[in-house]
Amino acid sequence: MSIEALGWCKKQDCNTPSTKLVLFILSNYADEQHSCFPSEKHLAKICGISDRQVRRCLTWLEKNNKLRIQHRKGTSNRYFLSVDTNVLTLRTPATTYTKDIQKKKTKRSKNELAG
């Protein structure tokens, strides 16, 4: 599973919810090179749609440069997701304002909390 691919997938716009779901499942299966090779039949079963609908979704994703398909004879195709390299945003360090808020939190007795 590639966290980068899942983060990238969430930001993508697709023509139908089925297409988005197929892209999400492919992202979930993606390895470190953002590639995977589930069969169309397997994708259809997981997504709850027909094999034909999966092929339509994959065609749309390929035409819109969301993935590249490597056709392989005798086995399932290999899918390479077009994941951007700067998908994950880095956490920023705590600002002085957040540190001030954290310092203000003091332990109060149960009587003070009760009012």
C-alpha positions in Angstrom: 0.0 0.0 0.0 1.3 3.4 -0.9 0.3 6.3 1.3 1.6 8.8 -1.3 -0.7 7.2 -3.9 -3.7 7.3 -1.7 -3.1 11.0 -0.9 -2.7 11.7 -4.5 -5.8 9.8 -5.4 -8.0 11.9 -3.0 -7.0 15.1 -4.9 -7.9 13.8 -8.3 -11.1 14.7 -10.2 -12.8 11.9 -12.1 -15.8 11.8 -14.4 -17.8 9.2 -12.3 -17.8 7.9 -8.8 -17.0 4.4 -10.3 -13.8 5.8 -11.9 -12.8 7.4 -8.6 -13.3 4.1 -6.8 -11.3 2.2 -9.3 -8.5 4.8 -9.0 -8.7 4.5 -5.2 -8.4 0.7 -5.3 -5.5 0.9 -7.7 -3.8 3.4 -5.3 -4.4 1.1 -2.4 -2.7 -1.8 -4.2 0.2 0.4 -5.5 3.8 -0.4 -4.5 6.8 2.0 -4.0 7.0 2.6 -7.7 3.2 3.4 -7.7 2.4 0.4 -9.9 0.1 -2.5 -9.4 -1.4 -5.4 -11.4 -4.8 -6.4 -10.2 -7.0 -8.1 -12.8 -10.1 -6.3 -14.2 -12.2 -9.0 -12.8 -10.8 -8.5 -9.3 -11.3 -4.7 -9.6 -14.9 -5.3 -10.7 -15.6 -7.6 -7.8 -14.2 -5.2 -5.2 -15.9 -2.1 -6.7 -19.2 -3.9 -7.2 -19.3 -3.0 -10.9 -19.1 -4.9 -14.2 -15.9 -5.8 -15.9 -16.9 -3.6 -18.8 -17.4 -0.6 -16.5 -13.9 -1.2 -15.1 -12.5 -1.2 -18.6 -14.4 2.1 -19.3 -12.9 3.6 -16.1 -9.4 2.5 -16.9 -9.7 3.9 -20.4 -10.8 7.3 -19.0 -8.0 7.3 -16.5 -5.5 6.6 -19.2 -6.8 9.2 -21.5 -6.7 11.8 -18.7 -3.1 10.9 -17.8 -4.0 9.6 -14.3 -2.3 6.3 -15.1 -0.4 4.4 -17.7 -1.3 0.8 -18.7 1.3 -1.7 -19.6 -0.5 -4.5 -21.5 0.8 -7.9 -20.8 -0.2 -11.1 -22.6 -1.4 -14.1 -20.6 -1.7 -12.2 -17.3 -3.2 -9.0 -15.9 -2.1 -5.6 -17.1 0.3 -3.5 -15.0 -0.9 0.0 -14.0 1.5 2.8 -13.3 -0.2 5.7 -11.4 0.8 9.3 -12.3 1.6 10.3 -8.8 3.1 13.7 -8.2 6.3 13.7 -6.1 5.2 16.5 -3.8 1.9 15.0 -2.7 2.4 14.8 1.0 2.6 18.1 2.9 5.1 18.2 5.6 4.0 19.1 9.1 5.1 22.5 10.1 6.8 23.0 13.5 4.6 24.4 16.3 4.5 28.2 16.2 5.0 30.4 19.2 1.3 30.9 19.3 0.6 27.1 19.7 3.3 26.8 22.3 1.6 29.6 24.3 -1.8 27.8 24.2 -0.1 24.6 25.4 1.5 26.4 28.3 -1.9 28.0 29.4 -3.4 24.6 30.0 -2.9 24.0 33.7 -4.3 21.3 35.9 -7.4 22.4 37.8 -9.1 20.7 40.7 -12.4 19.0 40.2 -14.1 21.7 42.2 -12.8 24.4 39.8 -14.0 22.3 36.8 -17.4 21.8 38.3 -17.9 25.5 38.6 
